[in-house]
Structure formats: C-alpha cells, structure tokens
Amino acid sequence: MDISIFDRFYKGDNRGFDALDYIFKYESPIRALLFSKLFWPDLIEIQNGVFLSSAIEDACDRKRLQRCFENPNWSMKSTERSFNLLDWEMLFGKFILDTSDDEGYELLVVLKYCWEACLNYNYPNRNFVVEIDKGDLSITFFQGK
C-alpha cells in the first residue's frame, strides 16, 4: 500500500511517516473500535445461515429473510450471499469520492482476509467463501466451497 494517500486526509508535516505514525498523530481508539466492526463484524446464525448482524437489524429484515427461507427457488447460499453483500457506495456513502477504485479494491482485499479469519474463528467446522466483485466494488460471504 502506498501510504502517501494518507497525506490527502492528514495535513501537516508527515515526512517519513508509516501507517502507525499517522495513527499516533491523528487517530483515536474510539475510531479504531468503530472500524474494528468493519474488519471483524458481529455475526448471527439463523436457521443454519450465517449473517452479518447489521444485515438483520429489525423485524422487516427478519421478514425478508423468512421469505427467502420459504422460497423454494432460493438456496441458503443465495440468501447468505444476498444479505451479506456490502457495496462500496452503500458502505461509505459520499466519501467514496475521496478514493479511487483501486484504493477501494485494496481495502476490500483486506476485508476479505479479515472476514475469512472471523468466519473461520467463529465457525471452525464450516466452509465459507468470501467473494469480491471488483467491477461493482462489493464484498459478500456465504457457506460453500
């Protein structure tokens, strides 16, 4: 990663900085905790499906999920893939304009490794696929091989 991209956001004398120097000078533990949920998300299990807890937040989400379970044309794989999808624009809103597609993809690759570790840690006896769509800049996961 070219850390000079951080100079666009962190103004000042940052010569010779590495990533940890930027964190020390500009960031707080609270922001790190916030972003930890992106890299190590909370998961819930419903009817043997594993979902991002943020995807199943209310009764409306649970009703949509139940309709998927009841639909014979939807598999668990397609249900998980759909509900666990995080789209770059949906995730960062107007701030996606601050980054290039290449930078967005680089972050999605890091998320992929983190999500794989999180899923394997929480569900060691299951197989998951974490999938990135480079064209749409999105990421999702589902059970399968």
C-alpha positions, -999 to +999 in steps of 0.1 A: +000+000+000+013+034-009+008+053+024+012+087+007-025+085+001-030+094+037-015+128+031-047+137+013-066+135+046-040+142+072-025+176+067+008+186+083+044+175+083+041+138+077+075+132+062+088+097+068+055+085+084+044+050+083+008+039+090+014+037+128+028+072+128-004+085+112-025+066+138-004+080+167-006+116+154-042+118+141-065+090+153-082+078+185-090+044+200-127+052+195-124+054+158-103+022+158-131+005+177-157+018+152-137+004+123-130-029+140-166-038+134-159-035+097-129-058+098-142-082+124-180-080+121-206-092+145-223-124+131-256-141+138-268-175+130-304-181+118-316-215+106-280-226+100-273-195+079-246-171+090-253-134+085-238-100+093-257-088+123-260-054+106-279-071+078-307-084+101-314-053+123-352-053+126-385-071+120-386-060+084-352-076+077-363-108+095-395-109+075-374-106+042-351-133+054-380-156+063-395-151+028-361-162+014-361-193+035-397-202+024-389-196-013-380-229-030-361-210-056-337-196-030-309-216-015-291-208+017-261-199-004-280-173-024-297-160+007-265-155+026-248-140-005-276-115-008-280-105+028-242-103+035-235-081+005-216-048+013-214-024-016-187+002-016-211+031-021-236+018+004-208+014+030-190+048+026-217+070+010-204+103-003-169+095+009-163+071-019-154+101-040-123+105-018-109+072-030-101+056-064-115+023-074-080+008-069-079+020-033-114+007-028-104-027-041-073-027-019-095-022+011-119-049+000-090-074-003-080-066+034-117-070+044-117-104+026-088-117+047-103-104+079-137-118+072-123-152+063-104-152+097-135-140+116-157-167+099-132-194+105-127-184+141-164-183+149-174-213+128-144-236+126-163-266+113-179-248+083-166-237+049-171-201+037-164-183+006-157-146+008-162-130-026-152-097-040-167-082-071-140-059-085-164-043-110-191-034-085-166-029-056-186-051-033-179-080-009-201-108+004-198-142+020-217-174+020-213-210+031-199-234+004-168-245-012 
